[in-house]
Amino acid sequence: MLTLVLRPYYNELNTSIMTVSKITEVTIYESLEGGRTVYARHPGSNIRKLHSRDPALEKDLADLREQERWQFILAARKHNPVINGLCEQVEILYELSKNSQ
């Protein structure tokens, strides 16, 4: 964004002369992953704000969270008989659904 500020200046003859000064606001956009996530910051600042994120990346992250959750469930079945029984039922349903397709 470029803003021009006009200020009157009076010389020795009391004649008004307009001076122009530039005030610029610069935003730096950074991405460490080839543009999948873009952050914005001002020059000299270490504070970054999320500017945009690729929707495909959002889906990938959601898939990873779901896989992580299932890893925790499968680890918990070793110590929890209720979870183990339910996992066995899910395995049976999964095998039956594969055979019906």
TORLUM-534429 format. One line per field, with one value per atom (N, C-alpha, C): residue in three letters; atom name; residue number from 1; x, y, z. Coordinates in steps of 0.001 Angstrom, whole numbers, always signed. Example, Ala and Ser with C-alpha at 12.3 -4.5 7.8 and 13.67 -1.06 7.14 Angstrom:
rest: [ALA|ALA|ALA|SER|SER|SER] $
atom: [N|CA|C|N|CA|C] $
nr: [1|1|1|2|2|2] $
c1: [+13190|+12300|+13200|+12850|+13670|+12900] $
c2: [-5690|-4500|-3300|-2250|-1060|+30] $
c3: [+7800|+7800|+7800|+7080|+7140|+7870] $
END
This chain:
rest: [MET|MET|MET|LEU|LEU|LEU|THR|THR|THR|LEU|LEU|LEU|VAL|VAL|VAL|LEU|LEU|LEU|ARG|ARG|ARG|PRO|PRO|PRO|TYR|TYR|TYR|TYR|TYR|TYR|ASN|ASN|ASN|GLU|GLU|GLU|LEU|LEU|LEU|ASN|ASN|ASN|THR|THR|THR|SER|SER|SER|ILE|ILE|ILE|MET|MET|MET|THR|THR|THR|VAL|VAL|VAL|SER|SER|SER|LYS|LYS|LYS|ILE|ILE|ILE|THR|THR|THR|GLU|GLU|GLU|VAL|VAL|VAL|THR|THR|THR|ILE|ILE|ILE|TYR|TYR|TYR|GLU|GLU|GLU|SER|SER|SER|LEU|LEU|LEU|GLU|GLU|GLU|GLY|GLY|GLY|GLY|GLY|GLY|ARG|ARG|ARG|THR|THR|THR|VAL|VAL|VAL|TYR|TYR|TYR|ALA|ALA|ALA|ARG|ARG|ARG|HIS|HIS|HIS|PRO|PRO|PRO|GLY|GLY|GLY|SER|SER|SER|ASN|ASN|ASN|ILE|ILE|ILE|ARG|ARG|ARG|LYS|LYS|LYS|LEU|LEU|LEU|HIS|HIS|HIS|SER|SER|SER|ARG|ARG|ARG|ASP|ASP|ASP|PRO|PRO|PRO|ALA|ALA|ALA|LEU|LEU|LEU|GLU|GLU|GLU|LYS|LYS|LYS|ASP|ASP|ASP|LEU|LEU|LEU|ALA|ALA|ALA|ASP|ASP|ASP|LEU|LEU|LEU|ARG|ARG|ARG|GLU|GLU|GLU|GLN|GLN|GLN|GLU|GLU|GLU|ARG|ARG|ARG|TRP|TRP|TRP|GLN|GLN|GLN|PHE|PHE|PHE|ILE|ILE|ILE|LEU|LEU|LEU|ALA|ALA|ALA|ALA|ALA|ALA|ARG|ARG|ARG|LYS|LYS|LYS|HIS|HIS|HIS|ASN|ASN|ASN|PRO|PRO|PRO|VAL|VAL|VAL|ILE|ILE|ILE|ASN|ASN|ASN|GLY|GLY|GLY|LEU|LEU|LEU|CYS|CYS|CYS|GLU|GLU|GLU|GLN|GLN|GLN|VAL|VAL|VAL|GLU|GLU|GLU|ILE|ILE|ILE|LEU|LEU|LEU|TYR|TYR|TYR|GLU|GLU|GLU|LEU|LEU|LEU|SER|SER|SER|LYS|LYS|LYS|ASN|ASN|ASN|SER|SER|SER|GLN|GLN|GLN] $
atom: [N|CA|C|N|CA|C|N|CA|C|N|CA|C|N|CA|C|N|CA|C|N|CA|C|N|CA|C|N|CA|C|N|CA|C|N|CA|C|N|CA|C|N|CA|C|N|CA|C|N|CA|C|N|CA|C|N|CA|C|N|CA|C|N|CA|C|N|CA|C|N|CA|C|N|CA|C|N|CA|C|N|CA|C|N|CA|C|N|CA|C|N|CA|C|N|CA|C|N|CA|C|N|CA|C|N|CA|C|N|CA|C|N|CA|C|N|CA|C|N|CA|C|N|CA|C|N|CA|C|N|CA|C|N|CA|C|N|CA|C|N|CA|C|N|CA|C|N|CA|C|N|CA|C|N|CA|C|N|CA|C|N|CA|C|N|CA|C|N|CA|C|N|CA|C|N|CA|C|N|CA|C|N|CA|C|N|CA|C|N|CA|C|N|CA|C|N|CA|C|N|CA|C|N|CA|C|N|CA|C|N|CA|C|N|CA|C|N|CA|C|N|CA|C|N|CA|C|N|CA|C|N|CA|C|N|CA|C|N|CA|C|N|CA|C|N|CA|C|N|CA|C|N|CA|C|N|CA|C|N|CA|C|N|CA|C|N|CA|C|N|CA|C|N|CA|C|N|CA|C|N|CA|C|N|CA|C|N|CA|C|N|CA|C|N|CA|C|N|CA|C|N|CA|C|N|CA|C|N|CA|C|N|CA|C|N|CA|C|N|CA|C|N|CA|C|N|CA|C|N|CA|C|N|CA|C|N|CA|C|N|CA|C|N|CA|C|N|CA|C|N|CA|C] $
nr: [1|1|1|2|2|2|3|3|3|4|4|4|5|5|5|6|6|6|7|7|7|8|8|8|9|9|9|10|10|10|11|11|11|12|12|12|13|13|13|14|14|14|15|15|15|16|16|16|17|17|17|18|18|18|19|19|19|20|20|20|21|21|21|22|22|22|23|23|23|24|24|24|25|25|25|26|26|26|27|27|27|28|28|28|29|29|29|30|30|30|31|31|31|32|32|32|33|33|33|34|34|34|35|35|35|36|36|36|37|37|37|38|38|38|39|39|39|40|40|40|41|41|41|42|42|42|43|43|43|44|44|44|45|45|45|46|46|46|47|47|47|48|48|48|49|49|49|50|50|50|51|51|51|52|52|52|53|53|53|54|54|54|55|55|55|56|56|56|57|57|57|58|58|58|59|59|59|60|60|60|61|61|61|62|62|62|63|63|63|64|64|64|65|65|65|66|66|66|67|67|67|68|68|68|69|69|69|70|70|70|71|71|71|72|72|72|73|73|73|74|74|74|75|75|75|76|76|76|77|77|77|78|78|78|79|79|79|80|80|80|81|81|81|82|82|82|83|83|83|84|84|84|85|85|85|86|86|86|87|87|87|88|88|88|89|89|89|90|90|90|91|91|91|92|92|92|93|93|93|94|94|94|95|95|95|96|96|96|97|97|97|98|98|98|99|99|99|100|100|100|101|101|101] $
c1: [+860|+0|+896|+684|+1473|+543|+932|+133|+957|+394|+1068|+469|+1354|+903|+1369|+426|+757|+778|+1891|+2012|+2375|+1678|+2065|+3350|+4189|+5444|+5520|+5884|+5944|+7402|+7797|+9172|+9282|+10446|+10703|+9703|+9201|+8252|+6815|+6671|+5359|+4521|+5212|+4534|+4354|+3176|+2888|+3432|+4234|+4762|+4320|+3783|+3338|+4495|+4763|+5782|+5081|+5685|+5117|+6089|+5572|+6391|+5682|+6473|+5903|+5916|+4794|+4704|+4313|+5160|+4864|+4666|+3699|+3456|+3828|+4783|+5253|+4858|+4388|+4099|+4938|+5613|+6432|+5636|+5537|+4847|+5902|+5807|+6801|+6121|+6781|+6311|+7526|+7526|+8633|+8328|+7118|+6697|+6250|+6845|+6499|+5133|+4630|+3368|+2153|+2312|+1143|+606|+1499|+1110|+1873|+1155|+1774|+1536|+2620|+2559|+2892|+2340|+2603|+3230|+4183|+4797|+5272|+5494|+6030|+7552|+8248|+9715|+10222|+11238|+11828|+11095|+9973|+9183|+9362|+9358|+9398|+8009|+7009|+5636|+5011|+4652|+4023|+2565|+1728|+313|+7|-833|-1230|-2010|-1554|-2217|-3141|-2616|-3446|-2865|-3732|-3304|-4033|-3299|-3832|-4889|-6089|-7135|-6683|-5848|-5349|-4490|-3743|-2938|-3840|-4931|-5888|-6426|-6759|-7256|-6172|-4947|-3837|-3623|-3693|-3512|-4641|-5861|-7004|-6842|-6368|-6134|-5064|-4004|-2937|-3445|-4294|-4864|-5740|-6502|-7353|-6500|-5432|-4538|-3887|-3501|-2904|-3912|-5162|-6198|-6392|-6398|-6548|-5343|-4163|-2986|-3151|-3686|-3925|-4990|-6032|-7094|-6528|-5736|-5171|-4186|-3455|-2540|-3324|-4482|-5282|-5966|-6175|-6890|-6097|-4788|-3962|-4266|-4722|-4932|-6402|-7267|-8673|-9527|-10113|-10879|-12110|-12729|-13900|-13481|-12413|-11921|-11459|-10816|-10364|-11541|-12620|-13803|-14428|-14501|-15074|-14186|-12877|-11956|-12108|-12311|-12526|-13805|-14855|-16106|-15897|-15139|-14855|-14069|-13107|-12322|-13223|-14169|-15103|-15962|-16506|-17324|-16514|-15279|-14410|-14218|-13912|-13706|-14988|-16128|-17399|-17708|-17395|-17673|-16762|-15543|-14637|-15163|-15719|-16216|-17510|-18271|-19561|-19420|-18244|-18089|-17735] $
c2: [-1172|+0|+1222|+2123|+3346|+4512|+5349|+6509|+7754|+8704|+9979|+11002|+11689|+12709|+14059|+14957|+16301|+17258|+17985|+18952|+20317|+21340|+22672|+23126|+23774|+24308|+25755|+26645|+28067|+28496|+29093|+29560|+30993|+31632|+32987|+34016|+33827|+34788|+34461|+33535|+33111|+32507|+31847|+31177|+29708|+29235|+27849|+26907|+25971|+24932|+23600|+22757|+21449|+20466|+19780|+18738|+17389|+16402|+15058|+14135|+13401|+12380|+11039|+10013|+8676|+7943|+7339|+6459|+5103|+4143|+2825|+1822|+983|-147|-1386|-2110|-3298|-4527|-5519|-6802|-7850|-8668|-9742|-11042|-11764|-13052|-14145|-15132|-16194|-17550|-18508|-19882|-20790|-21718|-22660|-23971|-24113|-25380|-25205|-24300|-24131|-23520|-22747|-22046|-22747|-23915|-24600|-23858|-23249|-22398|-21092|-19978|-18676|-17829|-17247|-16374|-14951|-13985|-12574|-11945|-11037|-10296|-8953|-8025|-6717|-6753|-5955|-5949|-5672|-6404|-6218|-6924|-7537|-8214|-9724|-10405|-11866|-12463|-11623|-12087|-12339|-13608|-13980|-14334|-13994|-14365|-15242|-16245|-17120|-16312|-16339|-15605|-16531|-17696|-18642|-20046|-21019|-22417|-23164|-23982|-24776|-25747|-25779|-26700|-28163|-28530|-29905|-30207|-29212|-29391|-29582|-28830|-28983|-30418|-30967|-32335|-33316|-33110|-33991|-33976|-32792|-32686|-33379|-33241|-33913|-35435|-35918|-37358|-37854|-37072|-37455|-37502|-36532|-36543|-37771|-38158|-39343|-40609|-40710|-41870|-41939|-40780|-40752|-41213|-40787|-41189|-42704|-43305|-44753|-45479|-44905|-45523|-45565|-44496|-44469|-45487|-45609|-46581|-47998|-48291|-49636|-49933|-48921|-49120|-49347|-48680|-48792|-50152|-50830|-52110|-53173|-53003|-53983|-53985|-52853|-52704|-52519|-52399|-52127|-53186|-54116|-55204|-54722|-53632|-53110|-52613|-51826|-51320|-52486|-53483|-54640|-55375|-55572|-56249|-55475|-54159|-53334|-53349|-53344|-53402|-54730|-55814|-57108|-57092|-56437|-56320|-55480|-54415|-53561|-54351|-55171|-55990|-56978|-57565|-58503|-57778|-56615|-55821|-55402|-55067|-54663|-55837|-57009|-58192|-58557|-58488|-58787|-57788|-56513|-55508|-55680|-56151|-56401|-57527|-58565|-59718|-59410|-58425|-58126|-57184|-56650|-55690|-56361] $
c3: [+0|+0|+0|-895|-1003|-732|+217|+576|+335|-353|-559|+392|+1096|+2034|+1502|+1303|+817|+1993|+2126|+3214|+2631|+3035|+2548|+3232|+2465|+2975|+2520|+3431|+3103|+3045|+1922|+1796|+2314|+2083|+2622|+2110|+908|+342|+728|+1678|+2149|+1022|+98|-998|-595|-809|-437|-1503|-1060|-1944|-1351|-2189|-1708|-1799|-690|-706|-603|-1171|-1171|-453|+497|+1139|+977|+800|+616|+1942|+2260|+3411|+2848|+3057|+2495|+3613|+3410|+4300|+3520|+4025|+3335|+4138|+3448|+4073|+3372|+4148|+3611|+3730|+2628|+2615|+2514|+3422|+3472|+3468|+2820|+2838|+2873|+3810|+3924|+3209|+2676|+2080|+637|-72|-1478|-1721|-783|-971|-402|+211|+777|+1994|+2766|+3889|+3727|+3750|+3563|+4810|+5328|+6487|+6058|+6773|+6508|+7743|+7514|+8618|+8095|+9018|+8662|+8757|+7971|+8016|+9434|+9849|+11165|+12289|+11984|+13011|+12880|+14002|+14000|+14136|+14306|+14503|+13132|+12894|+11630|+11874|+10913|+10970|+9766|+9991|+8901|+7874|+6629|+5557|+4767|+4379|+3640|+3767|+3584|+3633|+2528|+1818|+720|+1260|+656|+1123|+1084|+123|+61|+1290|+1748|+2956|+4168|+4246|+5344|+5384|+4210|+4149|+4572|+4103|+4484|+5997|+6601|+8046|+8803|+8310|+8947|+8845|+7697|+7531|+8499|+8667|+9603|+11044|+11412|+12767|+12986|+11956|+12072|+12206|+11422|+11526|+12907|+13421|+14751|+15809|+15679|+16629|+16611|+15401|+15310|+15901|+15775|+16407|+17921|+18502|+19947|+20353|+19526|+19817|+19778|+18747|+18633|+19750|+20211|+21336|+22624|+22768|+23986|+24094|+22970|+23022|+23769|+23875|+24592|+26087|+26606|+28047|+28421|+27423|+27699|+26996|+27768|+27139|+26367|+26785|+26066|+24687|+24641|+23353|+22481|+23091|+22328|+21694|+22456|+21918|+20773|+20936|+19864|+18620|+18814|+17671|+16926|+17670|+17033|+16190|+16702|+15945|+14687|+14802|+13632|+12594|+13044|+12110|+11366|+12088|+11455|+10424|+10796|+9862|+8635|+8853|+7736|+6770|+7298|+6439|+5710|+6380|+5736|+4618|+4851|+3829|+2610|+2827|+1691|+821|+1468|+717|-19|+438|-195|-1397|-1602|-2726|-3982] $
END
